[in-house]
Every structure is written in structure tokens, then in C-alpha cells.
């Protein structure tokens, strides 16, 4: 504040004294908003948030208009208040089983979490608005007025704690939504896709209008579940864009799981392939509401998964001998392991799928695939499955291998190069 050897005047000492007194009073005024916070009801917490917000607004506004040299100190004070707000919210958030159920109507704990998340979101938006308009510095996340960006940055960094608490408030619900979607997808293996005889549907079937009445029962259940979740659990969140960004990984994981399970469905007849192709198209329509108005098609995080989904749908209309040369396989729109999984459905029961050969359940195999995202690992497992088939065929002293084993062997050699 003063350079070495400089003797401050009485007026300067008086100004410093006033500034220190202001900072002390500022701290007391803001922290007083948290008295009895923990015992408050949700309604009282909303009032408390308003009081904290009002106090922060007053301190920043006064600093910006009266004495700019106090800005850095008061900004740190405000950042401390933001973090204290997050600590108090963490104490009242419900994170047990009551917060994660998606079977019945929302519980009191879930409604409490929604209220806290909404308060935190409004609090964050309000603080950012004050920082942007006060002139104490430029925010790194939105820009503002002023020369000293570091002053505002200390507050903006503290606001990242708000994002963390918002995630803590919605993650139990999102985890349950993801688990429920996976459980619904698993039920596809209980349905009969063997009808219609062997072979693939015609190209005319591929161009047929996709209607929900033509999809599988499990897909209709998935549609109903997503609609209910959006109506009962998600519509009351005010931070829709933030919630949508948190739901995006759920959608990605669900699409990837569907592609995995659809590719290992057996037995798979002509009518079953046609119905599964409808399910591929319906999955996009079913999950789109989870993005809460976001642009489904343009999301870069979702694009690879959608490419695999659409690639799988096209492969359902391709004969086994043409799969290796299919454009979606050559371009890598669909993983080679998925294409090979689908080829198993053309073979007899003796040509067992990888999970059957290993003695695993479908859900265990799905988990193994998620734990081993590398195509090299997946192709090695499939290769081991085919080697087991060859050994069993020789043990039975059969003179030839079943279709489409030669095609699969050729594909493996190609992709292992």
C-alpha cells in the first residue's frame, strides 16, 4: 500500500483505516446471512439465498462506485461467500436412496434437491451478472467491464464450486435414469426376434415409414419411461442447459449399450431384423427429450454414437457376404466388433456368440465391453471365440465350417492388420 521508507500522512492513514473497517464490516454483513442456515426449510433457504445475493450485490456495487482499490479484497470476500454458500448447500442436499429413485413420484428429498439446485443456478447467474456489470474486472467466462480481470476471476473461480454442487444435486437422479434405461434395453433379449425365417429384409423394408407401432415392446417401454422422467423429474429444473449437458453422457452411454445389445441378439430372423431396425430409429426419438430442447443431431459428443446406431440399422438389411464391404464398415462408422457380432446371428447355434462361448451372461458381457473399449481387445475375444468353434468342429470330426465363419475370419484378418 505504501512504498518502503514512505511516511503516510494523517489523511492517508485515515483512508486506509476506513478501507480496513469497510472490509471487516463487509465480511460480517455477508456471513451474517448464514446464521441458522442449516435448520432452515427449503422455503427459508430460498430467502437466505436472496439475502446472500443482495449482500454480495451491495458490497460489489459500493466498491465499484466508491473506492476501486478495495475491489480485490472485497472480491476475495465475495468468493469466500460463494464457497460458503456451496458448503451450506452440501449439508442440506439429499444424496441417499431417496434422491435417486425413479419408480414412483418424486420424493420430498428429490423436490428439495430441485429447489436447492434452482437456487444455486439463480445465485450463480446473479453473481456473474453483478461481476459483469459492476466494472470491477472482466470475467473469463463471459467478459465484462474493467481493467483488472484477476479481480473478477477470483469470483468466477469460486463459481465453479457452484457447478460442482449443482452436479451433486442432480447426479443421483441421473445415475438412476441411466441404470433404468440399461435395464429396459436388457429386456430385448427376452423378446422373440426369430420370426420371418432366415435372410435379411428387402430394401423396400428399409425405406418403410418408421412408426412406434412397429417397434418392439421394450422400445415402447423406453419411450414411456423417458416421457415420464421428463415430466415428473426434469421439467422443474430452471438450469435446463446445464442439466441437458449432464444428461448428454447418459444418452451417449444408452445409445452405445443399445448398439452392443442389438448386435448380439440371437436368433434373428427376417422380421426380427426389420423390427430391430425400427427400434434403432425409435431410440433417437425416445432419447431426444432428455436433451431438454438441445440440438440432438449437432452434438459432437453424441455424433460417433449416432453414427454407430445408424450404421447398425443399415447393416440389418445387408446380407452376410456383403457386410465386410459395406460402406459403414469400411469408413469406420460402426466398430468392426459390432459388425462381427451381427454376423454371428447368421450362423447356427454351434457358432456360439462370444459371451456364450465364455459362459457369461449378456449383462456381464456388456460390462466387459464397457471395461474394454479398445477394439483390439474386443477383436481378440471374438478371435478366441472363433478358435474355440474351430476346435469344437474338429472334435466333432466335421469336414466344413458353418456359414458365415469364413467371412468372419477374413474380416478379423483384415482388421487385425
Secondary structure, DSSP 8 states (H G I E B T S, - for coil): ---TT----HHHHHHHHHHHHHHHHHHHHHHGGGTT-TT--HHHHHHHHHHHHHHHHHHHHHHHHH-GGGHHHHHHHHHHHHHHHHHHHHHH---SGGGT--SSS--HHHHHHHHHHHHHHHHHHHHHHHHHHHSS---TTT--SSS-HHHHHHHHHHHHHHHHHHHHHHHHHHHHHHHHHHHHHHGGGGS---TT-SS---HHHHTS---GGGS-HHHHHHHHHHHHHIIIIITT-S-HHHHHHHHHHHHHHHHHHHHHHHHT-SS--HHHHHHHHHHHHHHHHHHHGGGTT--STT-HHHHHHHHHHHHHHHHTTS-GGGSTT-HHHHTTSS-HHHHHHHHHTTS-TTS--HHHHHT--HHHHHHHHHH---HHHHHHHHHHHHHHHHHHHHHTT-SS--TTHHHHHHHHHHHT-
